[in-house]
Amino acid sequence: MKSIWALIQLEFRMEMRRKYALGGAFLYVLSTVFIIYASLQNFKELPWNALFWIVALFIAVNAVAKSFASEQDGTQLFLYQMASGVEVILAKMIYNTLLIFVLFTLALLAFMLFLAIPVMHYGLFMTAIVLGSFGLGIVLTFISSIANKTDSSAVFTAVLGFPVLLPILLSLIKLTQASFMLEAESVGNDIVILLAIDTILVGLILILFPLVWKD
């Protein structure tokens, strides 16, 4: 755990060195929501659920797609000598999950500010954001590590990520849809399914990433 915590701190310090990237992500969230507001303000009924997760998906992909590509060869060689593949991928997944959660929360606040998103059950909506941040964070982190071995990492991330992210997004859409209703539907099974998918993915990633890391 000490090694993982040290790697998370390293990720944070590296992020602070390129503050333009983090500031760009925040600006991307606000500008995207504002464009939606400016374009759709005359519509009485908006597909809130679809709009939020479309924005959230693009936010997550842009935030995590270059997780490994942004590192120089010297940094990767240093990490290879100082930590195991399991420790590196766990630190990356934890950091990217927290980053995506912050960006999703900012997106929710921006939606509430510009579009008055009609959430009836904020606890359920925040549960969906937490589960979505975790699911998208672990999947996109692993796919970014694979895509970094190719010449077109951004395209490769989108191609590989879509089939894996689709079941996660469908479950998240159902969860948030229930949070818009006055009487929320029973979503216990959907939460269990999401947790099961995330757990299986974490297990597979911990097995597969050391092989990619050694390469």
N, C-alpha and C positions, 0 to 999 in steps of 0.2 A: 504493500500500500504506500510506503514511503516513496518508492520509485515512481509509482503512478502519480502521486501528488506532485512530485518534483517535475514530472513531464507536463502535467496540467499547468503548473506555474510557468514552465518554459513556453508553452503554447500561448499563454496570456501575455507574457513579456514580448514574444515575437509579434503578437497582434498589436500591441501598443506601439511597436516600432513602425508599423505601417498603419497609422491611424486613419490615413486616407481611405483604406479599404473598409474599415469599420464605419467611418463616417459616410462613405458611399452607400453602404448597406442600409443605414438609417435613412439617408436621403431617398434611396430607392423605394423604401416602404412608404414614406410620406408622399412622395411624388406619384406613386402608382395609385394609392387610395384617392389622392386629390384628382387625378385624371378620371378615375371612375366617377367621382362625385360631379365633376364638371360635365362629363358626358351623359350621365344618367339621372341628373337631378330632376328632370321633367317627368320621369316615369314614377307612377304611383306605387307599383308593386315591383320590387327588385328581387332577383334570385340571390338573396343574401348568402345563402349557404355556398352556392357555386362560386360566387365572387370571392368570398373569403378564402376558400381553399385553393382557388386558382392563384390568387396573390400569394398565399402561404407556400405553395409548391415552388413557385418561381423564386421566392425569397430563400427558401431552404437550399435549392439547387445552386443559386448564385453564391450563397454563403459558404457552402461546403465543397463545391465542385473542385476548387483549387486548394483543398486542404493539404494535399501532398505536393501538388505542382509548385506551390509557392516556396517550398523549401529548396535550398541549394544543395548540390551534391555533397558539399562538406558537412552540412547539417545532418543529412541522412546518414553519412558515414559515421559521424559522431554518435548519433542515436543507435546505430547498428552495433557499435562497440560497447556502449554503456548500458543498454537495456535490451530485454528480450522482445520478440515480436508481440507477444501477448500483452506486455506492459504498454508498448507503444500504441497498439490499437485500442486498448481500454482507455488510455488517457485521451486519445483523439476522439473516441466516441463520447466520452463524458463531456469534454470541452465543447464539441460541436452540438451536442444535445442542449447544453446550457445556452450556447449562442443562439440556436434556433428558437428556444423558448423565449429568450429576451426579444427577439425579432417578431415572433408571433404575438407576444403580449403588446408590443408597440403597434403592430398591425391592428389588433383588436381596439386599442385606444384610438387609433386614427379612424377606424370605421365608426366608432362611437361618436367621435368629434365631427366628422364630415357627413356620415350617412345615417347616423342614429340607428344602428343595427338593433333589431327588436329581440334581444335575448331575454327570455323569461326566467331561465334557470342558469345563473352565472356559474354555480358550482359544477354543473354538468358540462358547461362550455369550457371551463378551465380544465376539467378532467380530460376533455378531448384534446385541448392544446398540449397538456403534459404528455399524454400518450402519443400524440402526433409528433411532438418534438423528439421524443425518445425513438419512435419508429423511424422517422425520416433521418434522424441524426445517425443512427447505427448503419442504416442501409447506404446512405449517401457517403458516409465515411469510408466504408469498405469498397464501394464502387469507385470512389475517387482514388483509392490506393491501386486498384487494378488499372483504371484509365490512365494513371500517371505513367504507366509503362508504354503507352501508345503516343503517337504524334498528335492526335486530335482528342485530347482528354475531355473537353467539354462535350463534344458530340458523343463520345463513347459513354460518358456518364449518363446522358439522357437516354441513350439506346438501352443500356443495361438496367438503368434504374426503373424505367416505366413498368415492366412486367412485375417487378418485386413490390413496387410502391402501390400498384393498383388495388390489391386487396386491403392494404392499410388505409388508403384514401377512401375506399367505399365504406369501410367501417366507421371512419371518422365523420364522413358526411352524414351517416345515419345518426351518430351520436349528437352532432350539432343540430341536426334537424329536430331532434327531440327536445333540445334546449330552447327552441323557438316556440314550442307549444305551451299553452296555458297549463295543461295537465300532461306532464312528461310521460312518455311511454316507458315500459320496462326495457332497459338497455343493458342489463347485467350480462346477458350472453355476448353482446357485442364487445363489452369491456374485457370479458374473459378471452374472447377470440383475439383481440388486439394484444393482450398480454401474452397469450400463447404464441402468436406469430413473432412478437419481439423476442421472447425467450428462445425460440427455435433459431431465429436469425443470429442472436448473440452467440449461441453454442456453435453454430456453423462457422461464424466469422472467427471465433477463437481457434477453431481447428484449421481453417483454410488460410488465414492471414499469415501465420509464420512461414508458410510455403512461399507466399508472395514476397514476404519480407526478405527471405534468404536469397531470392532471385535478384 
